[in-house]
C-alpha cells in the first residue's frame, strides 16, 4: 500500500486559510524526502526505513510521521517497531501535526499493536480537534472531512451522524472526492445512526465516480452488473469496470472477465474475457485462473487446448482453488507425458514472472 503522505493529507490546509497558520511543510531537502517516499511506495521497507532514519535527525514532524507509518506498516513490523513508531508519532504530534495526532489517537483508542490508553487517546483527539475545527469553520476541505471522521466514529466527540453528514457534505462540495465516498458508505451501511438509503448512496458514489475514484466506479459497476437497486445494464457495468480498472482497482479485472465471458443476454467476447482473467490472475485471483483454464478447456477461444487449460488449472490449484485438482486429474489422462511436462514448465515460468503468487512444482 502506498504511503499516506502527510503533505498530501494536509494539502487543503496548506492552501492558506485566512487568519490561520499554514500546515507544516517539510524542512528537509525535497530530493531526499522524495527518495524515501519512493522507496516506501515501492515496498522496499528496509531501504525506506534507512532513508527516513537519516532524515529523522532533523526533527521535522512530517518526516517523523512518515517514518512512523513505514515503521509500523506490514507483516514484518515487530513489537519494538510499533513502540518506536508510537514515540515518533508523539514527537510529530507535539509539533501540532494533525495527521500524527489523529493517527496516534486512533492507535491508542483501538489498541492496534500498542497498549490501549483511552485517556491519552482522548487528549490527542482534543488537541487535534482544537486545530481542525477552526480550519473547518473557515472552509478548509480537509479539515471538514476530518471533522466528519470524528463525528462518524465518535472519536473525541459524541457520535453524531447528522454532524458527520454535514461536515462531509461541506468537504465534498469544496472538492474532496473522498468525502463523497464516505457519505456514500454512511448511507449504504447506515453508519452512525444514519438511515440506510441505497439511492442516496448511489448518487454519492456517482459524484465520486465523476472524479474517477476507482472504488466508487467499481461499486457502481457492481450495482449495474448485479441489478442491485438498479436495472441490470451490462454495457454500463463494463464501461464502469473498465474505468475502475484504469483508475487502479484490480477487483474490476475479474468482473470484466465474467461479463465478457457471459453469453446470456448480450454479445459475449471470450477473447476479451481471457485478457481480463489473465490480468486478474496476475494479481493472484485463483478463480480467474480457473475460469481462464475453463475457456481453453471448453474451446471457447478456438479449438480446445487441453495443454494450456492444464497450465492454468495447475496455477489455480497452487493458489488454492478447490475444484482445480479434479480438472487436473481429468486432463492428466488426456495429455502425454511430454505435454504435461511442457505445461508444468510454462506454469513455472509464469510463476517466475509473478513471484509470491504460487509455489513452483517439484
C-alpha positions in Angstrom: 0.0 0.0 0.0 1.4 3.4 -0.9 2.5 5.6 2.0 -0.1 8.1 3.1 1.8 11.3 2.9 1.2 13.9 5.4 1.8 16.7 3.0 -0.9 15.4 0.7 -3.3 14.9 3.6 -2.7 18.5 4.6 -3.0 19.8 1.1 -6.2 21.7 1.8 -4.7 23.3 4.9 -1.6 24.3 3.0 -3.7 26.4 0.7 -3.8 29.0 3.4 -7.0 29.7 5.3 -7.2 33.4 6.2 -6.2 34.1 9.8 -4.8 30.6 10.3 -1.2 29.4 10.2 -0.2 27.2 7.2 0.2 23.5 7.7 3.7 22.1 8.3 6.0 22.0 5.3 8.9 19.6 5.3 12.2 21.3 6.2 14.5 18.6 4.7 15.8 18.6 1.2 12.9 17.8 -1.2 15.0 15.3 -3.2 15.9 13.3 -0.1 12.3 13.1 1.1 11.1 12.1 -2.4 13.7 9.3 -2.4 12.4 8.0 1.0 8.8 8.2 -0.2 9.6 6.4 -3.4 11.3 3.6 -1.5 8.3 3.3 0.8 5.8 3.3 -2.1 7.8 0.6 -3.9 7.5 -1.7 -0.9 11.2 -1.7 0.0 10.6 -1.3 3.7 14.2 -1.8 4.9 15.6 0.7 2.4 12.8 3.2 3.2 13.4 2.9 7.0 17.2 3.6 6.4 16.4 6.6 4.3 13.9 8.0 6.9 16.3 7.3 9.7 18.8 9.6 8.1 16.3 12.4 7.8 14.7 12.0 11.2 17.6 13.8 13.0 16.1 17.0 11.5 13.2 16.6 13.9 10.8 17.6 11.1 7.3 16.5 12.0 6.3 15.4 8.5 9.4 13.2 8.3 8.8 11.7 11.8 5.2 11.0 10.8 6.1 9.3 7.6 8.9 7.4 9.2 6.4 6.1 11.8 4.0 5.0 9.1 6.7 2.9 7.4 7.9 1.6 10.8 4.5 0.2 11.8 3.4 -1.0 8.4 3.5 -4.5 7.1 3.7 -8.1 8.4 7.4 -7.6 9.3 6.7 -4.9 11.9 7.7 -6.1 15.3 6.5 -5.0 18.8 9.7 -2.9 19.1 8.9 -1.3 15.7 5.4 -0.3 16.9 6.8 1.1 20.1 9.3 3.2 18.2 6.6 4.3 15.8 4.4 5.4 18.7 7.3 7.6 20.0 7.8 9.1 16.6 4.1 9.9 16.4 4.3 11.6 19.7 7.2 13.7 18.6 5.3 14.8 15.5 2.1 15.3 17.4 3.8 17.5 19.9 4.7 19.8 17.0 1.0 20.1 16.1 1.0 17.9 13.1 -2.7 16.9 12.8 -2.1 13.7 10.9 0.2 12.5 13.7 -2.2 13.5 16.4 -5.1 11.6 14.7 -3.0 8.5 14.0 -1.7 8.4 17.5 -5.1 8.9 19.0 -6.6 6.1 16.8 -3.8 3.6 17.7 -4.2 4.3 21.4 -8.0 4.3 21.2 -8.1 0.9 19.4 -5.0 -0.6 20.9 -3.7 -1.5 17.5 -0.3 -3.1 18.2 0.1 -0.9 21.3 -1.4 -0.9 24.8 -4.8 0.7 24.7 -4.9 4.0 26.5 -8.3 5.8 26.3 -7.1 8.7 28.4 -4.1 9.5 26.2 -6.2 8.9 23.1 -8.7 11.4 24.3 -6.1 14.0 24.9 -4.7 13.7 21.4 -8.2 13.8 19.9 -8.9 17.0 21.8 -5.6 18.6 20.6 -6.3 17.6 17.0 -9.9 18.9 17.2 -8.7 22.2 18.6 -6.5 22.6 15.4 -9.0 21.2 13.0 -12.3 22.9 14.0 -11.2 26.5 13.2 -9.9 25.4 9.8 -13.2 23.5 9.1 -15.2 26.6 10.1 -13.1 28.7 7.8 -13.8 26.4 4.8 -10.8 24.1 4.7 -12.0 21.0 2.9 -9.5 18.5 4.5 -10.3 19.8 8.0 -14.0 19.5 7.2 -13.5 15.9 6.3 -11.6 15.3 9.5 -14.5 16.7 11.4 -16.8 14.3 9.6 -14.5 11.4 10.6 -14.6 12.4 14.2 -18.4 12.6 14.4 -18.9 9.5 12.3 -16.7 7.4 14.6 -17.4 9.2 17.8 -13.7 9.8 18.5 -13.1 12.7 20.9 -16.7 13.8 20.4 -20.1 12.2 20.9 -21.0 10.2 17.8 -23.4 12.2 15.6 -24.4 11.0 12.1 -26.1 14.3 11.2 -23.0 16.3 12.1 -20.8 13.8 10.1 -23.1 14.2 7.1 -22.9 18.0 7.4 -19.1 18.1 7.5 -18.6 15.6 4.8 -21.1 17.5 2.6 -19.2 20.7 3.1 -15.9 19.0 2.3 -17.2 17.2 -0.8 -18.7 20.4 -2.1 -15.3 22.0 -1.7 -13.7 19.3 -3.9 -12.8 16.4 -1.6 -13.8 13.3 -3.6 -13.0 11.1 -0.6 -15.8 12.8 1.4 -18.3 11.8 -1.3 -17.1 8.2 -0.8 -17.6 8.4 3.0 -21.1 9.9 2.5 -21.9 7.0 0.2 -20.7 4.5 2.8 -22.7 6.1 5.5 -26.0 5.8 3.6 -25.1 2.4 2.2 -24.3 0.9 5.6 -26.3 3.1 8.0 -23.3 4.3 9.8 -23.5 6.5 12.9 -27.3 6.1 13.0 -27.9 7.4 9.5 -30.9 5.7 7.9 -29.9 3.4 5.1 -30.7 4.9 1.7 -29.4 2.9 -1.3 -30.4 5.6 -3.8 -28.6 8.3 -1.9 -25.5 6.2 -1.6 -25.5 5.6 -5.3 -25.8 9.3 -6.0 -22.7 10.0 -3.8 -20.8 7.1 -5.5 -21.6 8.6 -8.9 -20.4 12.0 -7.8 -17.1 10.5 -6.6 -17.0 8.5 -9.9 -17.1 11.7 -11.9 -13.7 12.3 -10.4 -12.5 8.8 -11.4 -12.5 7.5 -7.9 -11.6 3.8 -8.6 -13.5 2.3 -5.6 -16.7 4.3 -6.5 -16.5 3.3 -10.1 -16.2 -0.4 -9.1 -19.1 -0.1 -6.6 -21.4 1.5 -9.2 -20.3 -1.1 -11.8 -21.2 -3.9 -9.4 -24.6 -2.4 -8.9 -25.3 -2.4 -12.6 -23.8 -5.8 -13.2 -25.8 -7.4 -10.3 -29.0 -5.3 -10.6 -28.6 -4.1 -7.0 -31.1 -1.3 -6.7 -30.9 -0.5 -10.4 -31.9 -2.3 -13.6 -29.2 -4.7 -14.9 -27.2 -2.9 -17.5 -24.1 -5.0 -18.6 -22.9 -2.4 -21.1 -22.9 0.3 -18.4 -21.3 -2.1 -16.0 -18.5 -2.9 -18.4 -17.9 0.8 -19.0 -17.6 1.5 -15.3 -15.5 -1.6 -14.5 -13.1 -0.6 -17.3 -12.8 2.9 -15.9 -12.3 1.4 -12.4 -9.5 -0.8 -13.8 -7.9 2.1 -15.5 -8.0 4.0 -12.2 -6.3 1.2 -10.4 -9.0 -1.1 -8.9 -7.7 -4.6 -9.7 -11.0 -6.1 -8.5 -12.5 -4.9 -11.7 -10.4 -7.3 -13.8 -12.3 -10.4 -12.7 -15.6 -8.7 -13.0 -14.8 -7.7 -16.6 -13.7 -11.3 -17.4 -17.1 -12.6 -16.1 -19.1 -10.1 -18.1 -17.2 -10.7 -21.3 -17.5 -14.5 -20.8 -21.2 -14.3 -20.1 -23.2 -15.4 -23.2 -26.7 -14.7 -21.7 -28.5 -11.6 -22.9 -25.7 -9.7 -24.5 -22.8 -10.2 -27.0 -20.1 -12.4 -25.5 -16.4 -11.9 -26.2 -14.3 -14.8 -24.9 -11.1 -13.2 -26.1 -11.7 -10.1 -24.0 -12.7 -12.3 -21.1 -9.4 -14.2 -21.4 -7.5 -10.9 -21.4 -9.2 -9.7 -18.2 -8.9 -13.1 -16.5 -5.2 -13.1 -17.2 -4.8 -9.7 -15.7 -6.8 -10.8 -12.6 -4.6 -13.9 -12.4 -1.6 -11.6 -12.4 -2.8 -10.2 -9.0 -3.3 -13.7 -7.6 -7.0 -14.4 -8.3 -7.3 -18.2 -8.3 -11.0 -18.0 -9.5 -9.8 -16.1 -12.6 -7.1 -18.7 -13.2 -9.7 -21.4 -13.1 -12.1 -19.6 -15.4 -9.4 -18.9 -17.9 -8.5 -22.6 -17.9 -12.1 -23.4 -18.5 -12.2 -21.1 -21.6 -9.3 -23.1 -23.1 -10.7 -26.4 -21.8 -14.1 -25.9 -23.5 -12.8 -24.5 -26.7 -14.3 -21.0 -26.3 -11.1 -19.4 -27.6 -10.8 -21.6 -30.7 -10.0 -25.3 -30.8 -9.9 -27.0 -27.4 -6.4 -26.5 -25.9 -6.0 -29.0 -23.0 -2.3 -28.2 -22.5 -2.9 -24.5 -21.9 -6.0 -25.4 -19.8 -3.8 -27.7 -17.7 -1.3 -24.9 -17.1 -4.0 -22.5 -15.8 -5.7 -25.2 -13.7 -2.3 -26.0 -12.2 -1.8 -22.4 -11.3 -5.3 -22.2 -9.9 -4.7 -25.3 -7.8 -1.4 -23.8 -6.4 -3.4 -20.8 -5.4 -5.9 -22.9 -3.5 -8.9 -23.2 -5.9 -10.9 -26.1 -4.6 -12.1 -27.6 -7.9 -8.9 -27.3 -9.9 -7.3 -30.6 -8.8 -10.3 -32.5 -10.2 -9.8 -30.9 -13.6 -6.1 -31.6 -13.5 -6.7 -35.3 -12.8 -9.0 -35.4 -15.8 -6.6 -33.7 -18.2 -3.6 -35.7 -17.0 -5.3 -38.8 -18.6 -5.6 -36.9 -21.9 -2.2 -35.3 -22.3 1.0 -37.1 -23.0 3.9 -37.0 -20.5 5.8 -34.5 -22.7 2.7 -32.3 -22.9 2.3 -32.4 -19.2 5.9 -31.5 -18.7 5.7 -28.6 -21.0 2.5 -27.3 -19.3 4.2 -27.5 -15.9 7.3 -25.7 -17.2 5.0 -23.0 -18.6 3.3 -22.7 -15.3 6.7 -22.4 -13.5 7.8 -19.7 -16.0 4.6 -17.8 -15.3 5.3 -18.1 -11.6 8.8 -16.7 -12.0 7.2 -13.6 -13.6 4.7 -13.3 -10.8 6.7 -14.0 -7.7 4.9 -14.7 -4.5 1.7 -15.9 -6.1 2.3 -19.6 -6.4 4.8 -22.3 -5.5 6.7 -23.9 -8.4 6.1 -27.6 -9.0 8.6 -30.2 -7.8 
